[in-house]
Amino acid sequence: MAPGPDPAIPFAFVDDLDAPELDPDEQHHLERVRRLRPGAALTVGDGAGSFRIVTFGPALSASGPVTSTPAPSPTITIGFALTKGDKPELVVQKLTELGVDRIVPFVATRTITRWDDIKAARNVARWRIIARAAAAQAHRPHLPFISEIVPFTEAAVGACLAHLDGADVDLTCTNVLVGPEGGWSDDELAAVPRRVRLGPHVLRAETAALAAGVLAVTARRQV
């Protein structure tokens, strides 16, 4: 397997590795926040596993070959029931940093937060921006897939539920759903009999999502 991006070199995403151009906000961030100077090395990636080193400046110039890395396998999916406030942003950011491949927000029976289509689309777009920034910070060359908000029945296909009476997380279940603050309904528990536990204690919804990500990604790394 080809090595990943050098963690000592700043990382950013671009649309085209052959003619790399930074988004204006990313250019500003690198100049003003990261204090990157013209002539410094920068790694740019396409989000699909390929990346190269370029020379930073008003225009980027390629200074290294394109390198590609395969996506981690198996794919790790974490689904989380919508929560109030900015907690979904935190969940998306941290699951991206941890290396989760698919992040699926869903609405469960006891979900309190409910959005109309316009607000849902606006939030999903925001989460994708957050995931892109988090992936760059983490130097991960593959961007995660951030799903549209789906109903529980769609998220539950092929999944297991996080529950205190479940088995330990392992690679026999790589799609873990974390329920809302009010817990799973009886119908949801009956619909998905497979369950995994995230530890001995009752966790907040956002903590449970992060614990699921840590345990699943760790299980994959141990193979």
C-alpha positions, 0 to 999 in steps of 0.5 A: 500500500502506498504511504499516505500524505506526509503529516508534516506538510499542510494538506488541502483539497482541490478539484483537479490535481493536474491543474490544482487551484485552492478555494478562496477560503482555503487560500485565505486560511492557509495564508492567514491562519496557517501562515504558509509562505509562498514557496512552501510545500503543500499537499493537495488531494482530490478526496478520492485517494490521490494526492501530490505535493505542490509549491504554495503561492498565488498559483500552485505549481506541481512539485511532486508526482500524483500518488494514490492510496486505496480506500480502507476496507471494509467500509465503516458506516456510522449512523446517528439520530439527529440531535439538538444544537450544533452536536451533529456538526461535532459528530461529523467533524470527529467521525471524519477525523477518526477515519469513518467512511460513511456518516448517515444522519437519520430520524428515529421515532424518538428524535426530537429535532425535525427539519423541513427539506430546506433546513435539512439540505442546508445542514447537510451542505454545512456538514459536508464542508465541515467534513472536508475541513476535518479530512484536510486537518487529519491528512486523510486522502479519502473524503467520507460520504455524508448522507442526506438525512434519511428515515430510520428504516433506510438507515437500518438496512444492513445495520446493527444498533448500539445498545447496552445488551449488545456484543462487542464491536467487531468487523462482523458489523461495520454499519452501526446506528446510534439512537436518539437521546430518548433511546430506541423504540420497541419497534426499532429494536424489533426491526434490527435484532443485531446489537453492539455495545459501546461500553458499560455506561449510558452515553450521550448521543454524540458521545456514543456516535464517537465511541462507535467510530473509535471502536469500529475503526480500531477493529479494522486497523487490527486486521 
